């Protein structure tokens, strides 16, 4: 990997020279870093330049320390940046089960100790070689450049303090993150290294991104959710019955369902086993009565037999073919009735509505789940509409429904 690895330590309060520079140099010395002359590092003999920078060495590798003392920008600001060449940091040939050795081991241990010493709000890492996000997220995606604090992608190596842990769903959830290494540090912060090889697979979202940032459950985040057989809940409906489907336009089909693309469609099943809109009687999709085969084949069956009046703008693909979604979630007694699907789609929450429906569906799959339980679930969804604390709705969903 080419480029420069940078690790940045962010705090909500600034540190003075004695609180930052002295302990950082002491920890570097204890980790075996040396001066330019390859002599053991003596913090008392090291001086920083006019820009509060100093270079130390791990054998012949330069490790640059940049202390940000004089230009505090708050409310969350960088106080320390560690930079080094990314090339040769980790051998891609080693097994995923192999712990880091050499400089990578020393760097991670230095980050651990500095986290405990200076207690950062957030530690992030990025690679300057890739600035367009094709291989690794851009610095703007993994560094807190906005207020309020936002993270668009998890960095390869990150450390998260208590406020961020709570934002991600709590300590227990963060410690279960699907990543190469997840570790609770002595100060309570949690270290997450997403992949053993830095930035491997970062051309698309990683399981840790989907889990912590998108709120997906662990199975969906890791793709094991795909092992659940696909079934069409509308296959249980007879001709003339009504239902509520959640669809994306055929041109918006992607590997993940994004709330912005989802459309609630109130439909009925016609004699040809097609779903048609109840208000304008236009084609939506075919009902998939045979859900055997590969995923792509099953998806294709939703638009395999188009009626003569079907326009491209009308054609949709359902997001509800996940095997956890029961027919009771989609069935309507009347076109204007409400059910679990319509109530979830009406929520104003950050939680992925598709993932919420799947999670609720798993609850409904339990052997002792009754019609009374379904009614309770629907009432709970009604109660969500009355909550004023929008920020707390996602926690309420998890506690009350999941």
C-alpha positions as a Markdown table, in Angstrom:
| # | Residue | x | y | z |
|---|---|---|---|---|
| 1 | Unk | 0.0 | 0.0 | 0.0 |
| 2 | Unk | 1.4 | 3.3 | -1.1 |
| 3 | Unk | 0.8 | 6.7 | 0.6 |
| 4 | Unk | 1.0 | 8.0 | 4.1 |
| 5 | Unk | -0.8 | 6.6 | 7.1 |
| 6 | Unk | -2.1 | 9.3 | 9.5 |
| 7 | Unk | -3.6 | 8.6 | 12.9 |
| 8 | Unk | -5.3 | 11.6 | 14.5 |
| 9 | Unk | -6.3 | 11.9 | 18.1 |
| 10 | Unk | -9.4 | 14.2 | 18.7 |
| 11 | Unk | -10.5 | 15.7 | 22.0 |
| 12 | Unk | -13.2 | 18.0 | 23.2 |
| 13 | Unk | -10.7 | 20.0 | 25.4 |
| 14 | Unk | -7.3 | 21.2 | 24.5 |
| 15 | Unk | -4.1 | 20.0 | 26.3 |
| 16 | Unk | -1.1 | 22.0 | 27.2 |
| 17 | Unk | 2.5 | 21.1 | 26.3 |
| 18 | Unk | 3.2 | 19.2 | 29.5 |
| 19 | Unk | 0.0 | 17.2 | 29.2 |
| 20 | Unk | 0.5 | 16.2 | 25.6 |
| 21 | Unk | 4.1 | 16.3 | 24.4 |
| 22 | Unk | 5.9 | 14.9 | 27.4 |
| 23 | Unk | 3.7 | 11.8 | 27.9 |
| 24 | Unk | 3.6 | 11.1 | 24.1 |
| 25 | Unk | 7.4 | 11.1 | 23.9 |
| 26 | Unk | 7.7 | 9.0 | 27.0 |
| 27 | Unk | 5.4 | 6.4 | 25.6 |
| 28 | Unk | 7.2 | 6.4 | 22.3 |
| 29 | Unk | 10.5 | 5.8 | 24.2 |
| 30 | Unk | 9.0 | 3.0 | 26.2 |
| 31 | Unk | 7.8 | 1.4 | 22.9 |
| 32 | Unk | 11.4 | 1.3 | 21.7 |
| 33 | Unk | 11.3 | 4.2 | 19.2 |
| 34 | Unk | 14.7 | 6.0 | 18.7 |
| 35 | Unk | 16.2 | 9.2 | 17.6 |
| 36 | Unk | 17.6 | 9.9 | 14.1 |
| 37 | Unk | 21.0 | 8.6 | 15.3 |
| 38 | Unk | 19.4 | 5.3 | 16.3 |
| 39 | Unk | 20.1 | 6.0 | 19.9 |
| 40 | Unk | 17.4 | 5.3 | 22.5 |
| 41 | Unk | 14.8 | 8.0 | 22.6 |
| 42 | Unk | 15.3 | 10.3 | 25.6 |
| 43 | Unk | 12.2 | 12.6 | 26.0 |
| 44 | Unk | 14.2 | 15.1 | 28.0 |
| 45 | Unk | 16.6 | 15.6 | 25.1 |
| 46 | Unk | 14.0 | 15.8 | 22.3 |
| 47 | Unk | 12.9 | 19.2 | 21.2 |
| 48 | Unk | 10.0 | 20.0 | 18.8 |
| 49 | Unk | 10.4 | 22.5 | 16.0 |
| 50 | Unk | 8.6 | 25.8 | 15.7 |
| 51 | Unk | 5.5 | 24.0 | 14.4 |
| 52 | Unk | 5.4 | 21.6 | 17.3 |
| 53 | Unk | 6.6 | 18.7 | 15.2 |
| 54 | Unk | 9.3 | 16.0 | 15.8 |
| 55 | Unk | 10.4 | 12.9 | 13.9 |
| 56 | Unk | 11.3 | 9.6 | 15.7 |
| 57 | Unk | 12.3 | 6.3 | 14.3 |
| 58 | Unk | 11.3 | 2.6 | 14.4 |
| 59 | Unk | 14.5 | 1.2 | 13.0 |
| 60 | Unk | 14.8 | 3.1 | 9.7 |
| 61 | Unk | 11.1 | 4.0 | 9.5 |
| 62 | Unk | 10.2 | 7.6 | 10.1 |
| 63 | Unk | 7.4 | 8.3 | 12.5 |
| 64 | Unk | 6.3 | 11.9 | 12.5 |
| 65 | Unk | 4.6 | 13.4 | 15.5 |
| 66 | Unk | 2.6 | 16.7 | 15.0 |
| 67 | Unk | 1.3 | 18.3 | 18.2 |
| 68 | Unk | -1.6 | 20.7 | 17.8 |
| 69 | Unk | -1.3 | 23.0 | 20.8 |
| 70 | Unk | -1.6 | 26.5 | 19.6 |
| 71 | Unk | -4.4 | 26.3 | 17.0 |
| 72 | Unk | -7.2 | 24.7 | 18.9 |
| 73 | Unk | -10.4 | 24.9 | 16.8 |
| 74 | Unk | -12.9 | 23.0 | 19.0 |
| 75 | Unk | -15.5 | 21.9 | 19.9 |
| 76 | Unk | -13.8 | 18.7 | 18.7 |
| 77 | Unk | -10.2 | 19.2 | 17.6 |
| 78 | Unk | -7.1 | 17.2 | 16.7 |
| 79 | Unk | -4.4 | 17.4 | 19.3 |
| 80 | Unk | -2.0 | 14.8 | 17.9 |
| 81 | Unk | -1.2 | 13.4 | 14.5 |
| 82 | Unk | 1.1 | 10.3 | 14.0 |
| 83 | Unk | 2.2 | 9.9 | 10.4 |
| 84 | Unk | 4.3 | 7.2 | 8.7 |
| 85 | Unk | 4.7 | 5.5 | 5.3 |
| 86 | Unk | 1.9 | 3.1 | 4.6 |
| 87 | Unk | 4.1 | 0.8 | 2.5 |
| 88 | Unk | 5.1 | -2.4 | 4.3 |
| 89 | Unk | 2.9 | -1.6 | 7.4 |
| 90 | Unk | 1.2 | -5.0 | 7.2 |
| 91 | Unk | 1.9 | -8.1 | 5.1 |
| 92 | Unk | -1.1 | -9.1 | 3.1 |
| 93 | Unk | 0.3 | -12.6 | 2.9 |
| 94 | Unk | -0.2 | -13.4 | 6.6 |
| 95 | Unk | -3.3 | -15.2 | 7.9 |
| 96 | Unk | -6.2 | -13.3 | 9.3 |
| 97 | Unk | -5.6 | -15.1 | 12.6 |
| 98 | Unk | -2.1 | -13.8 | 12.8 |
| 99 | Unk | -1.5 | -10.9 | 15.2 |
| 100 | Unk | 0.4 | -7.9 | 14.1 |
| 101 | Unk | 4.2 | -8.1 | 14.3 |
| 102 | Unk | 7.0 | -5.5 | 14.0 |
| 103 | Unk | 6.0 | -1.9 | 13.5 |
| 104 | Unk | 2.3 | -2.6 | 13.1 |
| 105 | Unk | 2.3 | -4.2 | 16.5 |
| 106 | Unk | 4.2 | -1.4 | 18.0 |
| 107 | Unk | 2.0 | 1.3 | 16.4 |
| 108 | Unk | -1.2 | -0.3 | 17.7 |
| 109 | Unk | 0.2 | -0.6 | 21.2 |
| 110 | Unk | 1.4 | 3.0 | 21.1 |
| 111 | Unk | -2.2 | 4.0 | 20.1 |
| 112 | Unk | -3.6 | 2.0 | 22.9 |
| 113 | Unk | -1.3 | 3.6 | 25.5 |
| 114 | Unk | -1.8 | 7.1 | 24.1 |
| 115 | Unk | -5.6 | 6.7 | 24.2 |
| 116 | Unk | -5.4 | 5.8 | 27.9 |
| 117 | Unk | -3.0 | 8.7 | 28.6 |
| 118 | Unk | -4.7 | 11.6 | 26.7 |
| 119 | Unk | -8.2 | 10.2 | 26.7 |
| 120 | Unk | -9.3 | 11.3 | 23.2 |
| 121 | Unk | -12.9 | 11.6 | 22.1 |
| 122 | Unk | -12.1 | 9.8 | 18.9 |
| 123 | Unk | -9.1 | 8.4 | 17.1 |
| 124 | Unk | -9.2 | 8.1 | 13.3 |
| 125 | Unk | -6.9 | 6.9 | 10.6 |
| 126 | Unk | -6.6 | 7.6 | 6.9 |
| 127 | Unk | -4.3 | 7.1 | 3.9 |
| 128 | Unk | -3.4 | 10.2 | 1.9 |
| 129 | Unk | -2.5 | 8.2 | -1.2 |
| 130 | Unk | -6.2 | 7.7 | -2.1 |
| 131 | Unk | -8.1 | 10.9 | -2.1 |
| 132 | Unk | -11.0 | 9.9 | -4.3 |
| 133 | Unk | -12.4 | 7.2 | -2.1 |
| 134 | Unk | -12.0 | 4.4 | -4.6 |
| 135 | Unk | -9.8 | 2.3 | -2.3 |
| 136 | Unk | -10.1 | 4.0 | 1.0 |
| 137 | Unk | -12.5 | 6.5 | 2.4 |
| 138 | Unk | -11.4 | 10.1 | 1.9 |
| 139 | Unk | -10.2 | 12.0 | 4.9 |
| 140 | Unk | -13.5 | 13.9 | 4.9 |
| 141 | Unk | -15.4 | 10.6 | 5.3 |
| 142 | Unk | -13.5 | 9.4 | 8.4 |
| 143 | Unk | -12.5 | 12.6 | 10.1 |
| 144 | Unk | -14.9 | 14.9 | 12.0 |
| 145 | Unk | -14.8 | 18.0 | 9.8 |
| 146 | Unk | -18.5 | 18.9 | 10.5 |
| 147 | Unk | -20.3 | 20.1 | 13.5 |
| 148 | Unk | -22.2 | 18.3 | 14.9 |
| 149 | Unk | -19.7 | 15.4 | 14.8 |
| 150 | Unk | -20.5 | 12.9 | 12.0 |
| 151 | Unk | -18.7 | 9.9 | 10.7 |
| 152 | Unk | -19.6 | 8.7 | 7.2 |
| 153 | Unk | -17.3 | 5.7 | 7.1 |
| 154 | Unk | -15.4 | 3.9 | 9.8 |
| 155 | Unk | -11.7 | 4.3 | 9.5 |
| 156 | Unk | -9.4 | 1.3 | 9.2 |
| 157 | Unk | -8.3 | 1.8 | 12.8 |
| 158 | Unk | -10.5 | 3.8 | 15.1 |
| 159 | Unk | -10.9 | 4.4 | 18.8 |
| 160 | Unk | -14.3 | 5.4 | 20.2 |
| 161 | Unk | -15.0 | 7.1 | 23.5 |
| 162 | Unk | -18.2 | 6.7 | 25.6 |
| 163 | Unk | -20.3 | 9.3 | 23.8 |
| 164 | Unk | -19.6 | 7.6 | 20.4 |
| 165 | Unk | -20.1 | 4.2 | 22.0 |
| 166 | Unk | -23.6 | 5.3 | 23.1 |
| 167 | Unk | -24.3 | 6.8 | 19.7 |
| 168 | Unk | -23.5 | 3.4 | 18.1 |
| 169 | Unk | -26.0 | 1.6 | 20.3 |
| 170 | Unk | -24.1 | 1.0 | 23.6 |
| 171 | Unk | -21.0 | -0.8 | 24.8 |
| 172 | Unk | -22.4 | -4.3 | 24.4 |
| 173 | Unk | -23.3 | -3.7 | 20.7 |
| 174 | Unk | -20.0 | -2.0 | 19.9 |
| 175 | Unk | -18.0 | -4.8 | 21.4 |
| 176 | Unk | -19.9 | -7.2 | 19.1 |
| 177 | Unk | -18.8 | -5.3 | 16.0 |
| 178 | Unk | -18.0 | -7.6 | 13.0 |
| 179 | Unk | -14.4 | -6.4 | 12.6 |
| 180 | Unk | -10.9 | -8.0 | 12.6 |
| 181 | Unk | -10.2 | -6.7 | 16.1 |
| 182 | Unk | -12.4 | -5.2 | 18.8 |
| 183 | Unk | -10.9 | -4.4 | 22.1 |
| 184 | Unk | -12.0 | -2.5 | 25.3 |
| 185 | Unk | -9.2 | -0.3 | 26.5 |
| 186 | Unk | -8.3 | 0.6 | 30.1 |
| 187 | Unk | -10.0 | 4.0 | 29.9 |
| 188 | Unk | -13.3 | 2.5 | 28.7 |
| 189 | Unk | -12.8 | 3.5 | 25.0 |
| 190 | Unk | -13.1 | 0.7 | 22.4 |
| 191 | Unk | -10.5 | 0.1 | 19.7 |
| 192 | Unk | -11.9 | -1.2 | 16.4 |
| 193 | Unk | -9.6 | -2.4 | 13.5 |
| 194 | Unk | -12.0 | -3.1 | 10.7 |
| 195 | Unk | -9.7 | -5.3 | 8.6 |
| 196 | Unk | -6.3 | -6.9 | 9.2 |
| 197 | Unk | -4.9 | -5.5 | 6.0 |
| 198 | Unk | -5.4 | -1.7 | 6.1 |
| 199 | Unk | -8.2 | -0.5 | 3.8 |
| 200 | Unk | -8.8 | -3.9 | 2.3 |
| 201 | Unk | -12.3 | -4.0 | 0.7 |
| 202 | Unk | -12.9 | -0.3 | 1.3 |
| 203 | Unk | -14.2 | 0.3 | -2.2 |
| 204 | Unk | -17.5 | -0.6 | -0.6 |
| 205 | Unk | -19.0 | -0.6 | 2.8 |
| 206 | Unk | -17.6 | -3.1 | 5.2 |
| 207 | Unk | -19.6 | -5.1 | 7.7 |
| 208 | Unk | -18.5 | -2.8 | 10.5 |
| 209 | Unk | -19.9 | 0.2 | 8.6 |
| 210 | Unk | -23.2 | -1.5 | 8.0 |
| 211 | Unk | -23.4 | -2.6 | 11.7 |
| 212 | Unk | -22.3 | 0.6 | 13.5 |
| 213 | Unk | -23.2 | 3.4 | 11.1 |
| 214 | Unk | -26.3 | 1.9 | 9.3 |
| 215 | Unk | -27.7 | 0.1 | 12.3 |
| 216 | Unk | -27.9 | -3.3 | 10.6 |
| 217 | Unk | -28.0 | -6.3 | 12.8 |
| 218 | Unk | -24.9 | -8.5 | 12.8 |
| 219 | Unk | -26.3 | -11.1 | 10.4 |
| 220 | Unk | -27.3 | -8.5 | 7.8 |
| 221 | Unk | -24.0 | -6.6 | 8.3 |
| 222 | Unk | -21.9 | -9.7 | 7.6 |
| 223 | Unk | -24.0 | -11.1 | 4.8 |
| 224 | Unk | -25.0 | -14.2 | 6.7 |
| 225 | Unk | -28.5 | -12.7 | 6.6 |
| 226 | Unk | -28.5 | -13.7 | 3.0 |
| 227 | Unk | -28.7 | -17.3 | 4.0 |
| 228 | Unk | -32.3 | -16.8 | 5.0 |
| 229 | Unk | -34.4 | -18.3 | 2.1 |
| 230 | Unk | -36.2 | -15.7 | 0.0 |
| 231 | Unk | -40.0 | -15.9 | 0.0 |
| 232 | Unk | -42.7 | -13.6 | -1.3 |
| 233 | Unk | -45.2 | -12.9 | 1.5 |
| 234 | Unk | -47.7 | -12.1 | -1.2 |
| 235 | Unk | -47.6 | -15.7 | -2.4 |
| 236 | Unk | -50.0 | -16.5 | 0.5 |
| 237 | Unk | -52.5 | -13.9 | -0.7 |
| 238 | Unk | -55.4 | -15.0 | -2.9 |
| 239 | Unk | -56.6 | -13.1 | -6.0 |
| 240 | Unk | -58.5 | -10.0 | -4.9 |
| 241 | Unk | -56.8 | -9.6 | -1.6 |
| 242 | Unk | -55.2 | -6.3 | -0.6 |
| 243 | Unk | -51.7 | -5.7 | 0.8 |
| 244 | Unk | -48.9 | -3.2 | 1.4 |
| 245 | Unk | -45.6 | -3.7 | -0.4 |
| 246 | Unk | -42.3 | -1.8 | 0.0 |
| 247 | Unk | -40.6 | -1.5 | -3.3 |
| 248 | Unk | -37.7 | 0.1 | -5.2 |
| 249 | Unk | -37.9 | 1.1 | -8.9 |
| 250 | Unk | -36.3 | -1.5 | -11.2 |
| 251 | Unk | -33.6 | 1.1 | -12.0 |
| 252 | Unk | -32.7 | 1.5 | -8.3 |
| 253 | Unk | -32.0 | -2.1 | -7.6 |
| 254 | Unk | -28.8 | -2.3 | -5.4 |
| 255 | Unk | -27.1 | -4.6 | -3.0 |
| 256 | Unk | -28.7 | -2.8 | -0.1 |
| 257 | Unk | -32.1 | -1.1 | 0.4 |
| 258 | Unk | -31.8 | 2.6 | 1.2 |
| 259 | Unk | -34.7 | 4.3 | 2.8 |
| 260 | Unk | -34.7 | 7.1 | 0.3 |
| 261 | Unk | -35.3 | 4.6 | -2.5 |
| 262 | Unk | -38.2 | 2.7 | -0.8 |
| 263 | Unk | -41.8 | 3.3 | -1.9 |
| 264 | Unk | -44.9 | 2.1 | -0.1 |
| 265 | Unk | -47.3 | 0.6 | -2.6 |
| 266 | Unk | -50.9 | -0.3 | -1.7 |
| 267 | Unk | -51.8 | -3.1 | -4.0 |
| 268 | Unk | -54.1 | -5.9 | -4.7 |
| 269 | Unk | -53.5 | -9.4 | -6.3 |
| 270 | Unk | -55.2 | -9.7 | -9.7 |
| 271 | Unk | -56.3 | -12.8 | -11.5 |
| 272 | Unk | -52.9 | -13.1 | -13.3 |
| 273 | Unk | -51.0 | -13.1 | -10.0 |
| 274 | Unk | -49.8 | -9.6 | -10.5 |
| 275 | Unk | -49.7 | -6.8 | -7.9 |
| 276 | Unk | -51.5 | -3.7 | -9.1 |
| 277 | Unk | -52.0 | -0.4 | -7.4 |
| 278 | Unk | -55.3 | 0.0 | -5.6 |
| 279 | Unk | -55.7 | 3.7 | -6.5 |
| 280 | Unk | -54.8 | 3.8 | -10.2 |
| 281 | Unk | -54.9 | 0.1 | -11.1 |
| 282 | Unk | -51.4 | 0.1 | -12.7 |
| 283 | Unk | -48.9 | -2.8 | -12.7 |
| 284 | Unk | -46.3 | -3.0 | -9.9 |
| 285 | Unk | -44.8 | -6.5 | -10.2 |
| 286 | Unk | -45.4 | -10.2 | -10.5 |
| 287 | Unk | -46.1 | -12.3 | -7.4 |
| 288 | Unk | -43.3 | -14.8 | -6.9 |
| 289 | Unk | -45.0 | -18.1 | -6.2 |
| 290 | Unk | -41.8 | -20.1 | -6.8 |
| 291 | Unk | -38.9 | -18.7 | -4.8 |
| 292 | Unk | -36.4 | -21.5 | -5.6 |
| 293 | Unk | -33.0 | -20.8 | -7.1 |
| 294 | Unk | -30.5 | -18.0 | -7.0 |
| 295 | Unk | -31.3 | -14.6 | -5.7 |
| 296 | Unk | -30.9 | -12.9 | -9.1 |
| 297 | Unk | -33.3 | -15.4 | -10.6 |
| 298 | Unk | -35.9 | -14.8 | -7.9 |
| 299 | Unk | -35.6 | -11.0 | -8.3 |
| 300 | Unk | -36.0 | -11.5 | -12.1 |
| 301 | Unk | -39.3 | -13.3 | -11.6 |
| 302 | Unk | -40.9 | -10.2 | -10.1 |
| 303 | Unk | -40.8 | -8.7 | -13.6 |
| 304 | Unk | -40.7 | -11.8 | -15.8 |
| 305 | Unk | -44.2 | -11.6 | -17.2 |
| 306 | Unk | -45.2 | -8.0 | -17.9 |
| 307 | Unk | -48.8 | -7.2 | -18.9 |
| 308 | Unk | -49.4 | -5.1 | -22.0 |
| 309 | Unk | -50.1 | -2.0 | -20.0 |
| 310 | Unk | -46.9 | -2.1 | -17.9 |
| 311 | Unk | -44.7 | 0.9 | -18.4 |
| 312 | Unk | -41.1 | 1.1 | -17.3 |
| 313 | Unk | -42.0 | 3.8 | -14.7 |
| 314 | Unk | -44.5 | 1.4 | -13.2 |
| 315 | Unk | -42.2 | -1.6 | -12.7 |
| 316 | Unk | -41.0 | -2.2 | -9.2 |
| 317 | Unk | -39.1 | -4.8 | -7.2 |
| 318 | Unk | -40.1 | -5.7 | -3.7 |
| 319 | Unk | -37.7 | -5.3 | -0.7 |
| 320 | Unk | -39.9 | -7.7 | 1.3 |
| 321 | Unk | -38.9 | -11.0 | -0.1 |
| 322 | Unk | -36.7 | -11.7 | 2.9 |
| 323 | Unk | -37.8 | -14.9 | 4.4 |
| 324 | Unk | -38.4 | -13.3 | 7.8 |
| 325 | Unk | -41.3 | -11.1 | 6.5 |
| 326 | Unk | -44.6 | -13.0 | 7.2 |
| 327 | Unk | -47.8 | -12.5 | 5.1 |
| 328 | Unk | -49.5 | -11.0 | 8.2 |
| 329 | Unk | -47.2 | -8.0 | 7.9 |
| 330 | Unk | -48.4 | -7.2 | 4.3 |
| 331 | Unk | -52.0 | -8.3 | 4.3 |
| 332 | Unk | -54.7 | -5.5 | 4.4 |
| 333 | Unk | -58.5 | -6.1 | 4.9 |
| 334 | Unk | -59.2 | -2.8 | 3.1 |
| 335 | Unk | -56.9 | -0.7 | 0.7 |
| 336 | Unk | -56.8 | 2.1 | 3.2 |
| 337 | Unk | -56.1 | 0.0 | 6.3 |
| 338 | Unk | -52.8 | 0.0 | 8.3 |
| 339 | Unk | -50.5 | -2.9 | 9.1 |
| 340 | Unk | -46.9 | -3.4 | 10.3 |
| 341 | Unk | -45.5 | -2.4 | 6.9 |
| 342 | Unk | -47.5 | 0.8 | 6.6 |
| 343 | Unk | -46.8 | 1.8 | 10.2 |
| 344 | Unk | -43.0 | 1.2 | 9.9 |
| 345 | Unk | -42.9 | 3.2 | 6.6 |
| 346 | Unk | -44.6 | 6.1 | 8.3 |
| 347 | Unk | -41.9 | 6.4 | 11.0 |
| 348 | Unk | -39.5 | 9.3 | 11.1 |
| 349 | Unk | -36.4 | 7.5 | 12.4 |
| 350 | Unk | -32.8 | 7.0 | 11.4 |
| 351 | Unk | -33.1 | 3.2 | 11.8 |
| 352 | Unk | -33.2 | 1.4 | 8.4 |
| 353 | Unk | -36.8 | 0.7 | 7.8 |
| 354 | Unk | -36.0 | -2.5 | 5.8 |
| 355 | Unk | -33.8 | -3.8 | 8.6 |
| 356 | Unk | -36.5 | -2.9 | 11.2 |
| 357 | Unk | -39.1 | -4.9 | 9.2 |
| 358 | Unk | -36.7 | -7.8 | 9.0 |
| 359 | Unk | -36.0 | -7.6 | 12.8 |
| 360 | Unk | -39.7 | -7.4 | 13.6 |
| 361 | Unk | -40.3 | -10.4 | 11.2 |
| 362 | Unk | -37.8 | -12.5 | 13.2 |
| 363 | Unk | -39.8 | -11.7 | 16.3 |
| 364 | Unk | -43.0 | -12.8 | 14.5 |
| 365 | Unk | -41.3 | -16.1 | 13.5 |
| 366 | Unk | -41.1 | -17.2 | 17.1 |
| 367 | Unk | -43.3 | -20.3 | 17.8 |
| 368 | Unk | -45.3 | -18.6 | 20.5 |
| 369 | Unk | -46.0 | -15.4 | 18.5 |
| 370 | Unk | -49.8 | -14.9 | 18.3 |
| 371 | Unk | -52.3 | -12.6 | 16.6 |
| 372 | Unk | -52.5 | -10.8 | 20.0 |
| 373 | Unk | -48.7 | -10.2 | 19.8 |
| 374 | Unk | -49.1 | -8.8 | 16.3 |
| 375 | Unk | -51.7 | -6.4 | 17.6 |
| 376 | Unk | -49.4 | -5.4 | 20.4 |
| 377 | Unk | -46.6 | -4.8 | 17.9 |
| 378 | Unk | -48.8 | -2.6 | 15.8 |
| 379 | Unk | -49.9 | -0.5 | 18.9 |
| 380 | Unk | -46.2 | -0.1 | 19.8 |
| 381 | Unk | -45.5 | 1.3 | 16.3 |
| 382 | Unk | -48.5 | 3.7 | 16.8 |
| 383 | Unk | -46.9 | 4.9 | 20.0 |
| 384 | Unk | -43.7 | 5.8 | 18.2 |
| 385 | Unk | -45.6 | 8.5 | 16.3 |
| 386 | Unk | -46.3 | 10.3 | 19.6 |
| 387 | Unk | -42.7 | 10.4 | 20.8 |
| 388 | Unk | -41.2 | 13.9 | 20.9 |
| 389 | Unk | -37.6 | 12.8 | 21.5 |
| 390 | Unk | -36.6 | 11.9 | 18.0 |
| 391 | Unk | -33.1 | 11.1 | 19.1 |
| 392 | Unk | -34.4 | 8.5 | 21.5 |
| 393 | Unk | -36.8 | 6.7 | 19.1 |
| 394 | Unk | -34.1 | 4.3 | 17.8 |
| 395 | Unk | -33.3 | 3.2 | 21.3 |
| 396 | Unk | -37.0 | 2.8 | 22.1 |
| 397 | Unk | -37.5 | 0.6 | 19.1 |
| 398 | Unk | -34.7 | -1.7 | 20.2 |
| 399 | Unk | -35.9 | -1.9 | 23.8 |
| 400 | Unk | -39.7 | -2.1 | 23.2 |
| 401 | Unk | -39.9 | -4.1 | 19.9 |
| 402 | Unk | -36.7 | -6.1 | 19.4 |
